[in-house]
Amino acid sequence: MPSLQTALPPELANNVIRLYRECLRRAKYIGHKQHNTALVVDMVRQQFKKHMHETDPEKIQKLKDDAARGLINHILYESEKLSGRKFSNSS
């Protein structure tokens, strides 16, 4: 399965710290809109902290892909809201 990270800018996809910061930034944005910022940010922090000491390169790649998937999904969601166009096939 190819990496999802190719959909993100390389300076973000190749750096876990930048990926973490972008996930936190999106979590703060979503939390602010839904009035539960602390909860959403804490969920992101917990996931990154839980896997902080992972050493298996394949598992690390999977975790990075999962984070990238979350960012891409949020970008698509926001794009759909702004444009009024559906980008996914699901209803």
ROFIDREN-873445 format. One line per 8 residues: number of its first residue (from 0); their letters; for each residue x, y, z of N, C-alpha, C, O, CB. Coordinates in steps of 0.2 Angstrom, whole numbers, padded with zeros to 4 digits. Glycine has a CB too. Layout:
! ROFIDREN-873445
NUM> A> X:Y:Z:X:Y:Z:X:Y:Z:X:Y:Z:X:Y:Z  ...
***
This chain:
! ROFIDREN-873445
0> MPSLQTAL> 0004:-0006:0000:0000:0000:0000:0004:0006:0000:0009:0007:0004:-0005:0000:0006  0004:0011:-0005:0008:0017:-0005:0006:0021:0001:0001:0021:0004:0007:0020:-0012  0011:0025:0002:0011:0030:0008:0006:0036:0006:0006:0038:0000:0017:0033:0010  0002:0038:0011:-0003:0044:0010:0001:0050:0010:-0002:0055:0008:-0008:0043:0015  0007:0050:0013:0011:0056:0014:0013:0060:0008:0014:0066:0008:0017:0054:0018  0012:0057:0002:0014:0060:-0004:0009:0066:-0006:0010:0070:-0010:0014:0055:-0010  0003:0065:-0002:-0002:0070:-0003:-0001:0077:0001:-0004:0082:-0001:-0009:0068:-0002  0004:0076:0005:0006:0082:0009:0012:0085:0007:0016:0081:0004:0006:0080:0017
8> PPELANNV> 0014:0091:0008:0020:0094:0007:0026:0090:0010:0025:0088:0016:0020:0102:0009  0031:0089:0007:0037:0085:0009:0040:0087:0016:0042:0084:0020:0042:0084:0004  0040:0094:0017:0042:0097:0023:0038:0095:0029:0040:0095:0035:0043:0104:0023  0032:0094:0028:0027:0091:0033:0027:0084:0034:0027:0081:0039:0020:0094:0032  0027:0080:0028:0026:0073:0028:0032:0070:0031:0032:0064:0034:0025:0070:0022  0038:0073:0030:0045:0069:0032:0047:0071:0039:0052:0069:0041:0050:0071:0027  0043:0075:0042:0045:0077:0049:0040:0076:0054:0035:0079:0053:0047:0085:0049  0041:0072:0058:0036:0070:0063:0034:0076:0068:0028:0076:0069:0038:0064:0068
16> IRLYRECL> 0038:0080:0069:0037:0085:0074:0032:0090:0070:0028:0093:0073:0043:0089:0076  0034:0092:0064:0029:0096:0060:0022:0093:0059:0017:0096:0059:0033:0098:0053  0022:0086:0058:0016:0083:0057:0012:0083:0064:0006:0085:0063:0017:0075:0055  0015:0083:0069:0012:0083:0076:0009:0090:0077:0004:0091:0079:0017:0081:0081  0013:0095:0075:0011:0102:0076:0005:0104:0072:0001:0107:0074:0017:0107:0074  0005:0101:0065:0000:0103:0061:-0007:0099:0063:-0012:0102:0063:0001:0100:0054  -0006:0093:0066:-0012:0089:0069:-0014:0093:0075:-0021:0094:0076:-0010:0082:0071  -0010:0096:0079:-0012:0100:0085:-0016:0106:0083:-0021:0109:0085:-0006:0102:0089
24> RRAKYIGH> -0013:0110:0077:-0016:0116:0075:-0023:0114:0072:-0028:0118:0074:-0012:0119:0069  -0024:0109:0069:-0031:0107:0066:-0035:0105:0072:-0041:0107:0072:-0030:0101:0061  -0032:0102:0077:-0037:0100:0083:-0039:0106:0086:-0045:0106:0089:-0032:0095:0088  -0035:0111:0087:-0037:0117:0090:-0042:0121:0086:-0047:0124:0089:-0031:0122:0091  -0041:0121:0080:-0046:0124:0075:-0053:0120:0076:-0058:0124:0077:-0044:0124:0068  -0053:0114:0076:-0059:0110:0076:-0062:0111:0083:-0068:0112:0084:-0058:0102:0075  -0058:0110:0088:-0061:0111:0095:-0064:0118:0096:-0069:0118:0100:-0055:0110:0100  -0061:0123:0094:-0063:0130:0094:-0070:0130:0091:-0075:0133:0094:-0059:0135:0091
32> KQHNTALV> -0071:0127:0085:-0078:0128:0082:-0083:0123:0086:-0089:0125:0085:-0077:0125:0075  -0081:0118:0089:-0086:0114:0093:-0086:0115:0100:-0089:0111:0104:-0084:0107:0091  -0082:0120:0102:-0082:0122:0109:-0079:0116:0114:-0082:0115:0120:-0089:0124:0112  -0075:0112:0112:-0072:0107:0116:-0064:0106:0114:-0061:0101:0113:-0075:0100:0115  -0061:0112:0114:-0054:0112:0112:-0049:0108:0116:-0045:0104:0113:-0051:0119:0112  -0050:0108:0122:-0046:0104:0127:-0046:0097:0125:-0041:0093:0125:-0047:0106:0134  -0052:0095:0124:-0054:0087:0123:-0050:0085:0117:-0047:0080:0116:-0061:0086:0123  -0051:0089:0111:-0049:0087:0105:-0041:0087:0105:-0038:0082:0102:-0052:0091:0099
40> VDMVRQQF> -0038:0092:0107:-0031:0093:0108:-0028:0087:0112:-0023:0084:0110:-0029:0100:0111  -0031:0086:0118:-0029:0080:0122:-0029:0074:0118:-0025:0070:0119:-0033:0080:0128  -0034:0073:0114:-0034:0066:0111:-0029:0066:0106:-0026:0060:0105:-0041:0066:0107  -0027:0071:0102:-0021:0071:0098:-0015:0070:0101:-0011:0065:0100:-0021:0077:0094  -0014:0073:0107:-0008:0072:0111:-0007:0065:0114:-0002:0063:0114:-0008:0077:0117  -0013:0062:0116:-0012:0056:0119:-0010:0051:0113:-0006:0046:0115:-0019:0054:0121  -0013:0051:0107:-0011:0047:0102:-0003:0047:0100:0000:0042:0099:-0015:0048:0096  -0001:0053:0100:0006:0054:0098:0011:0052:0104:0016:0049:0103:0008:0061:0096
48> KKHMHETD> 0008:0053:0110:0012:0051:0116:0012:0044:0117:0017:0041:0119:0009:0055:0122  0007:0040:0115:0006:0033:0116:0011:0030:0112:0014:0024:0114:-0001:0031:0114  0013:0032:0106:0017:0029:0101:0024:0032:0101:0028:0031:0096:0014:0029:0094  0026:0036:0106:0032:0040:0106:0038:0036:0105:0043:0038:0102:0032:0045:0112  0038:0030:0108:0044:0026:0109:0044:0020:0104:0048:0016:0105:0045:0023:0116  0040:0021:0099:0040:0016:0094:0046:0016:0090:0049:0021:0088:0034:0017:0089  0049:0010:0088:0055:0009:0085:0054:0005:0078:0059:0006:0074:0060:0006:0089  0049:0002:0077:0048:-0002:0071:0046:0003:0065:0041:0006:0065:0042:-0007:0072
56> PEKIQKLK> 0051:0003:0060:0050:0008:0054:0043:0007:0051:0040:0012:0049:0055:0007:0049  0041:0001:0050:0034:0000:0047:0029:0002:0051:0024:0005:0048:0033:-0008:0045  0029:0001:0057:0024:0004:0061:0024:0011:0062:0018:0015:0062:0024:0001:0069  0030:0014:0062:0030:0021:0062:0027:0024:0056:0024:0029:0056:0038:0024:0063  0029:0021:0050:0026:0023:0044:0018:0023:0044:0015:0027:0041:0029:0019:0038  0016:0018:0046:0008:0017:0047:0005:0022:0051:0000:0025:0049:0007:0010:0050  0009:0024:0057:0006:0029:0061:0007:0036:0058:0002:0040:0059:0010:0029:0068  0012:0037:0054:0013:0044:0050:0007:0044:0045:0004:0049:0044:0020:0044:0047
64> DDAARGLI> 0006:0038:0042:0001:0038:0037:-0006:0040:0040:-0010:0043:0037:0000:0031:0033  -0007:0037:0046:-0014:0038:0049:-0015:0046:0051:-0020:0048:0050:-0014:0034:0056  -0009:0049:0053:-0009:0056:0055:-0011:0060:0048:-0015:0065:0048:-0003:0058:0058  -0007:0058:0043:-0008:0061:0036:-0015:0060:0034:-0018:0065:0031:-0003:0059:0031  -0018:0054:0035:-0025:0053:0033:-0030:0058:0037:-0035:0060:0034:-0027:0046:0034  -0029:0059:0043:-0033:0063:0047:-0033:0070:0044:-0038:0074:0044:-0031:0063:0054  -0027:0073:0043:-0026:0079:0040:-0029:0080:0033:-0033:0085:0032:-0018:0081:0039  -0028:0075:0029:-0031:0075:0022:-0039:0075:0023:-0042:0079:0019:-0029:0070:0018
72> NHILYESE> -0041:0071:0027:-0049:0071:0028:-0052:0078:0030:-0057:0080:0028:-0051:0065:0033  -0048:0081:0035:-0050:0087:0037:-0050:0092:0032:-0054:0097:0031:-0046:0089:0043  -0045:0092:0028:-0044:0097:0022:-0050:0096:0017:-0053:0101:0015:-0037:0096:0019  -0051:0090:0016:-0057:0088:0011:-0063:0091:0014:-0067:0094:0010:-0057:0081:0009  -0064:0089:0020:-0071:0091:0023:-0071:0099:0023:-0077:0101:0021:-0071:0089:0031  -0066:0103:0025:-0066:0110:0024:-0067:0112:0017:-0071:0117:0016:-0060:0113:0027  -0064:0109:0012:-0065:0111:0005:-0072:0110:0003:-0075:0114:-0001:-0060:0107:0001  -0075:0104:0005:-0082:0103:0003:-0087:0108:0006:-0091:0110:0003:-0084:0096:0006
80> KLSGRKFS> -0085:0110:0012:-0090:0115:0016:-0089:0122:0012:-0094:0125:0011:-0088:0116:0023  -0083:0124:0010:-0082:0130:0007:-0085:0130:-0001:-0088:0135:-0003:-0075:0132:0006  -0084:0125:-0004:-0086:0125:-0011:-0093:0122:-0012:-0096:0124:-0017:-0081:0120:-0015  -0095:0118:-0008:-0102:0115:-0009:-0102:0109:-0013:-0107:0106:-0015:-0107:0120:-0011  -0096:0107:-0015:-0095:0101:-0019:-0093:0095:-0015:-0089:0096:-0010:-0090:0103:-0025  -0095:0089:-0017:-0093:0083:-0014:-0087:0080:-0017:-0087:0080:-0023:-0099:0078:-0013  -0082:0079:-0013:-0076:0076:-0016:-0076:0068:-0015:-0072:0065:-0018:-0070:0079:-0013  -0080:0066:-0010:-0080:0059:-0009:-0086:0055:-0012:-0091:0059:-0013:-0079:0057:-0001
88> NSS> -0086:0049:-0013:-0092:0045:-0015:-0097:0043:-0010:-0102:0042:-0012:-0089:0039:-0019  -0095:0044:-0004:-0100:0042:0002:-0105:0048:0002:-0104:0053:0001:-0096:0041:0008  -0111:0046:0005:-0116:0050:0006:-0117:0053:0013:-0121:0057:0014:-0123:0047:0004
***
